[in-house]
Amino acid sequence: MGDSQASTAESPDPLDRMVCFALYAAARATNRRYIALLAPWGITYPQYLVLVLLWSHRSLTVKEVAEHLMLDSGTTSPLIRRLETRGFLTRERSTSDERAVIVSLTAAGIALRDELAHIPGCVAEATQLTDANGKAALSILHNVTRTLSSAPALGDDPNERIN
């Protein structure tokens, strides 16, 4: 379904017919839900994502964190620095490669996992998706991310631009 195809056939609003806007609106709604749920801990959604990665991997390089989050290291480093300031993780230079900085959870960061364990369920419940629809949506969204990330950037070549 392209952006020009109707997702809600009767809607007079052109935004309702754009897949890109539906993705944007859903992402914003999801972020707002996480912001509200994480507020008592003073953690932002991107910081939460760093913690989720580290709960699974225990330690990663800053570069690996950035790759997982699909962010550049200039965006990732401040997230990590703020979490380190809060005592949730540590950063130290790799002994095998001084260019690499390894990020690891502290005991406080590990303990936070139990405190925040309910949050994904709260967000999932708020979507009102069945398990089957949630899995289907996740699969579609992963595919959209994969294909858009690997698609050539049209418009980079002036001969491809539509005037």
C-alpha positions as CSV (number, residue, x, y, z in Angstrom):
1,M,0.0,0.0,0.0
2,G,1.6,3.3,-1.1
3,D,1.2,6.7,0.4
4,S,-1.3,7.5,-2.2
5,Q,-3.6,4.6,-1.5
6,A,-6.4,5.0,0.9
7,S,-6.2,3.3,4.3
8,T,-9.5,4.8,5.3
9,A,-11.4,5.1,2.0
10,E,-14.0,7.6,3.1
11,S,-11.7,10.0,4.9
12,P,-11.5,13.5,3.4
13,D,-8.2,14.2,5.2
14,P,-5.3,13.5,2.8
15,L,-3.0,12.6,5.8
16,D,-5.3,9.6,6.6
17,R,-4.3,8.2,3.2
18,M,-0.6,8.4,3.8
19,V,1.3,5.4,5.2
20,C,4.2,7.6,6.2
21,F,1.9,9.8,8.3
22,A,0.3,6.8,10.0
23,L,3.8,5.5,10.9
24,Y,4.8,8.9,12.2
25,A,1.6,9.3,14.2
26,A,1.9,5.8,15.7
27,A,5.5,6.4,16.6
28,R,4.6,9.7,18.3
29,A,1.7,8.0,20.2
30,T,4.1,5.2,21.3
31,N,6.7,7.7,22.5
32,R,4.1,9.7,24.5
33,R,3.0,6.5,26.2
34,Y,6.6,5.6,27.1
35,I,7.4,9.2,28.3
36,A,4.5,9.0,30.7
37,L,5.4,5.5,32.0
38,L,9.1,6.3,32.4
39,A,8.6,9.7,34.0
40,P,8.7,8.4,37.6
41,W,12.2,7.2,37.0
42,G,13.4,10.3,35.1
43,I,14.4,8.2,32.1
44,T,13.7,9.2,28.5
45,Y,12.5,6.7,25.9
46,P,15.9,6.6,24.1
47,Q,17.7,6.1,27.4
48,Y,15.3,3.2,28.1
49,L,16.2,1.7,24.8
50,V,19.9,1.8,25.7
51,L,19.0,0.0,29.0
52,V,16.9,-2.6,27.2
53,L,19.9,-3.4,24.9
54,L,22.3,-3.7,27.8
55,W,19.9,-5.9,29.8
56,S,20.1,-8.3,26.9
57,H,23.8,-7.9,26.0
58,R,25.4,-6.8,29.4
59,S,28.0,-4.7,27.6
60,L,28.4,-3.2,24.2
61,T,30.6,-0.7,22.5
62,V,29.1,2.8,21.9
63,K,29.3,2.0,18.2
64,E,27.2,-1.2,18.7
65,V,24.6,0.6,20.8
66,A,24.4,3.3,18.0
67,E,24.0,0.5,15.4
68,H,21.2,-1.3,17.3
69,L,19.3,2.0,17.9
70,M,20.0,3.1,14.3
71,L,21.5,6.4,15.6
72,D,24.8,8.1,15.0
73,S,27.4,8.0,17.8
74,G,27.0,11.8,18.3
75,T,23.4,11.2,19.3
76,T,24.1,8.0,21.3
77,S,27.0,9.3,23.4
78,P,24.9,11.9,25.3
79,L,22.3,9.3,26.1
80,I,25.0,7.0,27.5
81,R,26.7,9.9,29.4
82,R,23.4,10.8,31.1
83,L,22.8,7.2,32.1
84,E,26.3,7.0,33.5
85,T,25.8,10.2,35.5
86,R,22.7,8.6,37.0
87,G,24.8,5.5,38.0
88,F,23.0,3.0,35.7
89,L,26.1,2.2,33.5
90,T,29.8,2.7,33.1
91,R,32.0,3.6,30.1
92,E,35.5,2.4,29.8
93,R,38.0,2.2,27.0
94,S,38.5,-1.3,25.5
95,T,41.9,-2.8,26.4
96,S,42.1,-4.4,22.9
97,D,41.1,-1.3,20.9
98,E,41.6,2.1,22.5
99,R,39.2,3.7,20.0
100,A,36.3,1.6,21.3
101,V,34.4,2.6,24.4
102,I,32.6,-0.3,26.2
103,V,29.3,0.5,27.9
104,S,28.3,-1.9,30.8
105,L,25.5,-1.9,33.3
106,T,26.1,-1.2,37.0
107,A,24.2,-3.0,39.8
108,A,21.7,-0.1,39.8
109,G,21.2,-0.5,36.0
110,I,20.6,-4.2,36.4
111,A,18.2,-3.6,39.3
112,L,16.2,-1.1,37.1
113,R,15.3,-4.0,34.8
114,D,12.9,-5.4,37.5
115,E,11.5,-2.0,38.3
116,L,10.7,-1.3,34.6
117,A,9.6,-4.8,33.6
118,H,5.9,-3.9,33.5
119,I,6.3,-1.1,31.0
120,P,6.4,-3.1,27.7
121,G,3.2,-4.8,28.8
122,C,1.5,-1.5,29.6
123,V,2.3,-0.2,26.1
124,A,1.3,-3.4,24.5
125,E,-2.0,-3.4,26.3
126,A,-2.6,0.3,25.3
127,T,-2.3,-0.6,21.6
128,Q,-5.3,-3.0,22.0
129,L,-3.6,-5.3,19.5
130,T,-4.2,-9.1,19.8
131,D,-1.0,-11.2,20.0
132,A,-1.5,-12.2,16.4
133,N,-2.0,-8.6,15.2
134,G,0.9,-7.4,17.3
135,K,3.2,-10.0,15.7
136,A,2.0,-9.2,12.2
137,A,2.5,-5.4,12.8
138,L,6.0,-6.0,14.2
139,S,6.8,-8.1,11.1
140,I,5.5,-5.4,8.8
141,L,7.3,-2.6,10.6
142,H,10.6,-4.6,10.5
143,N,10.1,-5.1,6.8
144,V,9.3,-1.4,6.2
145,T,12.4,-0.4,8.2
146,R,14.6,-2.9,6.3
147,T,13.4,-1.9,2.9
148,L,13.5,1.9,3.5
149,S,16.9,1.7,5.0
150,S,18.3,-0.2,2.0
151,A,16.4,1.7,-0.7
152,P,18.5,4.0,-2.8
153,A,18.0,7.7,-1.9
154,L,16.0,9.0,-4.9
155,G,16.6,12.6,-5.6
156,D,20.3,12.5,-4.9
157,D,20.8,12.5,-8.6
158,P,19.4,15.8,-10.2
159,N,18.3,13.8,-13.2
160,E,15.9,11.8,-10.9
161,R,14.2,14.8,-9.5
162,I,10.7,15.6,-10.5
163,N,10.0,19.3,-10.9
